């Protein structure tokens, strides 16, 4: 396997314009964002499965590894996925060369309910997104899809929860998007840390 991993030494120009961290953090985390414009360039299987491999090494409660990934990369597979995307998402996502439905099994191997399956699978998605960024790929997670239709078309068992469809591909020109999406095709900012971090308790006013 010969993977080309981009060095992450500095912020991209577009990220510099829209994002500024309050504390020291690797540029990798700021450079990762969720575009909607994709080119028609194909992804090699080596790169695709490197991304999924990274997701599979996420931590999980009791190492149960509840995440499941249903991959669409052929024309026929992608056409099936397009059927259960909501129109707003399909309008841009159908250009992506790979779609991945992220699911998780709700039960542990002994049959007990796994209360951490959603939390753990979210962590796996984060790993997937970061590895994609290292490989020069873009990802975008979307919840706008018909879960029951997806379950039926893909024969997903009832004990799987369906969470998101992920686009994976190379960035395209934003001019290929509808005008209302072009203005949104920028890295998003974040709330100040003081709004999401509490020291000691939620009533604490100490901040960070």
N, C-alpha and C positions, 0 to 999 in steps of 0.2 A: 504494500500500500504506500503510495507516494502522495502525501498530502501537502498542499501549499498553504502554510499558515502565515497570515500577514502579521508583521511585527506591529505591536500596538504601543507606540512610543509617544504619540501626541494626539490631540483632538483634531478631528476633521474640521475644515473651515466652516461648514454649515452648523456643526455642533457648537463651535466656539461662539457663533452668533446667538444661539438660542439657549445654551445650557452653561451653567456655572455652578460647580460644586462648592459647598461651604467648607468642606474639609478634604484632606488629601485622599484621593481614590484613583485607581488605575483608569487611564483614559478609555479602556475597553468598555467600562460600564456606561460612560456617557456617550460613547460612539454607537452603542446599540440603541436603535430606535425602530419604530414600526412603520415603514413606508407602505404605500399602496401601489406604486408604479413599479412594474416588473418588465424586464426584457424577455425575449423569447429564447435566451441562451439556456441550454440544457445543463442540468447538474449531473456530475459523474456519480456513479454508485458509491465510489470511495468517499466522496465528500458527503453525500446524503447519509450514509450509514455511520460516518464519523460523527455527524450531528446527533444521530439517534443514540449512538454509543455513549456520547457524553451525557445525554439525558438519563440513560440507564444506570449511570454511576452516581446518581443523586442519592442522598441519605433517605432512609425511610424507617418508620416505626417497626421494630423487631425485624428489620431488613426484609419486610414482606414484599417490597417492590410492586406496589399495586398498579403502577402505570401500564397502559397498553396503547400501542400506536398503530393505527390503521393507515397505511401509506397508499397514496394514489400518485402514480408517475407515468402510466401509459395513457394514451388518448382515451381508451375505453374506460379506464378507472377514473380518470379526471371527469369525464362526462357524467358518470354516476354521481360523483361528489357534487358537481355543479347543480344537480337536480334538487339537492336539499339545502343549498345556500339560499338565504334570503336575497331578493333582487338587489338591494343596495350593495351587499358584499360581492355578489356574483359579478356585478358590473366591472369590478377591478380585479377580483381574485381569480377569475377564470384565465387570466394571462399568466399566472404563476405556473411554473413547470412541475411543481410538487405541492400536494396538499396532504396534510396529516391530521387525522381525527384523533384527538387525545382523549382517552378514556381511562377509567380506573375500576378495578374490581373492588366491590364493597365488602367482601368477606375475606377473612383470614383463612389459612389452609385448614384450620380446625372447624371452620364453619361459623365462628364468631364474627360479629360486625366489627369492621376495622374503622374506628372513629377517626383515624388519621389519613385515610386514603386520599381525600381531596387535597389536604395540606401537602402531603408527600408528592402527589402528582404535579401540583403547582411548582414545587421545587424542581422536578424533572424538566418541566417546560422552561424554567429559568436557565438550567444547564444547557438545554438545547439551543436557546437563543444566543447564549454567550459563545458557544462553540461555532455556531453559524457565523457570528460576527468575526471570529478569528479566521475563518476561511473566506472572508469577503462576501458572504451571503447575507441576505436580509430575511427577516421573518416578521410575521404579523399574526397575532392570535385574535380570533373573532368568535364571539358567542352567537352571532346572528345566523343561526341555521335551524332547520326543523329537526329536532332531535328524534322524534318518533319516525319520521320519514327516513332519517339516516339509519336508525336502528333496523328498520325493515329492509332497506335496500342493501345494507351491509351485513345482515344476519348477526347483529350484535346481541349477545346474551342479555337477559334481564338483570343479571347481577352486575353488569357493567354500568357505571355512570358515564354519561357523555359530557365533556366539558367545553372543548373548543376545537375549531378547525384552524390549523396553522398553515400559512403560506410560506413556502421556502423558495428562494430564487435570487437572481441577480437584479440589482436596481435597474430600473428603466427611467426614461425621461418623464418628468411630471406632466409634460405637455400631452402625453398620451391619455391622461385622466380627464374626466369631466371638469369643467371650470370650477364647480363648487368643491371638488376634491383637491384641485391644484393649490388652492390657498391654504389647505391643511397639510400639504406635503412637506412638513418641516419637523425637526425634532421637538418634542413637547418639553415644557419646563416641569419643575416639581414644586410642591409646596415647600415653604421654609421648614427646616427640620423641627423648629420649636412648635410647629403645629401637629407633629406626629410623634414626638418623643416626650415621654413623661418620666421624670426621675422619682422613684419611690412609690408614687401613686398617681392616679389620674388627676387628683386635686392638687398635685404639687405645682407650684409656680416657679420652681427653681430653674426649669429649662435645661439646656445643655451647654 
